[in-house]
Amino acid sequence: MPYPKPKPPKFKLQVQEDETDHRLWHDVHAPDGRLYVFDSEAEARAKLEELFPVLFGLEKYAAGPKRTRVIVIVPDDEDEQRQD
C-alpha cells in the first residue's frame, strides 16, 4: 500500500518586536489581516527583507540579535483528514 505523497511545505514570517524578551515572536500579517504564507523559502525571505529592511540587514551582518525569521508551517494531521 503506497503512502500518500506529502504536500510541499509552506512558509510564514515571524518578527520579534520586543528585543528585551527573546521568547515573544509574532506572525506577520498582510494589511488585510491575513497571514503571509509562501510556497518557497526564497519568496518568504524576500518579503521579510522588503517588510523589515533594517532588521533584516542587521542580521545579515551579525550586527544585533536575530529578530526576524522564516518558519515552516507544519500541517496538522487532523486538518489533512478533514480536508479529504
C-alpha positions, 0 to 999 in steps of 0.5 A: 500500500503506497503512502500518500505523497506529502504536500510541499511545505509552506512558509510564514514570517515571524518578527520579534518586536520586543528585543528585551524578551527573546521568547515573544515572536509574532506572525506577520500579517498582510494589511488585510489581516491575513497571514503571509504564507509562501510556497518557497523559502526564497519568496518568504525571505524576500518579503521579510527583507522588503517588510523589515529592511533594517532588521533584516540587514542587521542580521545579515551582518551579525550586527544585533540579535536575530529578530526576524525569521522564516518558519515552516508551517507544519500541517496538522494531521487532523486538518489533512483528514478533514480536508479529504 
